[in-house]
């Protein structure tokens, strides 16, 4: 639940920079160490959606101002994860062995003129039994961190959306 209009909440979610959170940075660094991945170089701050698209994800569907569904084909169990976007119809039909198809959604729902609910959902489908086995083993290892990232993401969106809304209301009240 967010004490801000749906438009403000959705904009805050799209603009969120996960690396603003010390906890999320630590979880990503922990994954690098656990998987033996190359340490991520320092990067300049950027909005979540811009970063995810730059990593190789693609837009599968959207309801502008309310919902965005991104997807990628990948092998997340590899130390150096590579994401590949596909057009929505190809993504749905993709079945090359050895992959996971991941869809990630952000959605803001209006509950009134100054109240909204923010959701995020991730779904994974593997393309064969071996990929499923590898993904399940990987998920067992990383799921505690992913759950913490999800909670922290919800906190960041709520905090930023409410801050933006209060700021606008204060600015209007002083004019």
Secondary structure, DSSP 4 states (H G I P E B T S, - for coil): -BSS-HHHHHHHHHH--GGG-HHHHHHHHHHHHHHTPPPPPP-----HHHHHHHTT-EEEEEETTTEEEEEEEE-TTSSS---B---HHHHHH---TT-EEEEEEEEEEEEETTEEEEEEEEEEEESSHHHHHHHHHHHHHHHHHHHHHHHHHHHHHHHHHHHHHHHHHHHHHH-
